[in-house]
Amino acid sequence: MARLGRGLLLLIVLLSGLIVLLDRLQVRRGETSVFVLLWPGRGGLPAGLTASPVSPPPRPAPVPTPAQSHAGPRLAIIIDDLGGRSDVFETLKSLARPLTVAVLPELPLSARIAAEAPRAGMEVLLHLPLEPYHYPEVDPGPGALLMAMPVEEAVQLVQKHLAAFPVAGVSTHMGSRFTEDRERMGRILEPIKERGLFFVDSLTSNQSVAWRVAQEMGIPALRRHVFLDPELDELTVRRELQAAVALAERRGAAVAIGHGHPLTLRLMQEMIPRWEARGIRLVKASELLR
């Protein structure tokens, strides 16, 4: 009996140590300690551990001072395809973070969103629709630049879109086929360069030459690193959000592109405060050019 009692005591000690270790790992991941859940009024934590605070509601990010402007990993999130729905834009405003929004041309709300976004602390891109593979089955929407167009007509269409509402830069919408054509990309980038704008290659084709051509022309340019919602299931979107943060931590900066799906926005709202607690800074896309 004495031997059995000592064995049970040893087992209890080992299990207690394992619980404390697992709880420590949970707290380090930014989750609430299990001891707080058991004794919410008393703390009940082992010595040396503190409970993670509940994430506060989103609030406007403070404007960094010059000394802080490049401190910590930076993540630029671009939300594509705005201009057709107001509810998506309202949700983005409620996040109160320096996001970048890519607004499609010739949609009912495009001009209004482009005008309001800077007042909400967001940066605006013209989301330039370009012909994809499998067109017309895959439709890039109104105002698209097509391969069958004379190149001068395509350039004039870019100029028309740029005159429709104020933007800080231009990103590509679809365009897997168009962005592989060096001559056409060079020509349509000319009005972007003339206006002193920057360019983002959404990289919808791994054969895209758009980013390289922009660089050769002296246009400040970025390219997408992570698509946040290639599939609309929670496991995929959560994994890609985590991949974007991990890349920013590893490289110092990253560009992620997502869409205004309720799932994507809900997970962003959940995860952004945790990222910020880890030292990740959300920034406008243009800040990564500096």
C-alpha angles and dihedrals in degrees: 000000000000090000091049091050092051090049092052091047091051091049091051091050092050093048091048091051091049091051091051091048093050090047091052090053090049092052091048089055089058096256126131117270115254088226091062089052090052097044106021095167098046107037093228093196125150115255113282096024126104127192118249111248119245108262110261120232114274114278134178112285112245117252106254120236117236090260091053098041096100100029117126133356114319126213123190114199117196117195110205137206101033122159104074104069132039097200092068092052092047090053091050090052090052090059087065095204132127096262127159119234124202110210122201118224126246097022122129097250100031098104094043094050092045090053096046100041097074090051087056091052096259131126122233129221129184103240097215112207113223131179113273129199113278092034127191092028086055104050120202091195135237121344095022123164108235132200091234092060120101104253092241090057090052091051091050090051091054089051090050092051092047090052093052098075138352117271138173094215148341132255131187122254113204103317098142089151098037095049091058091063109090097192096050093044091051092053098047091047090060096082089046090056092045091058094047093242128148126237135224121198106209086200098222087161125043085216093059115135094185099102093045093048091049090052092049089053092052095250114145102247142183132183132209119262103180135024106212099201113026086144124027101232125109096239092055097045093045090049093050093048089053090047091054092052093045090052092049090051092048098044101025093242140034141178118223126184125202140157135240096263114145090236094053093047093046093052091046090053090051098045106036095077089052091051091050090051086057092053099260113146121208109216139175114266093248091061090068088063091065 
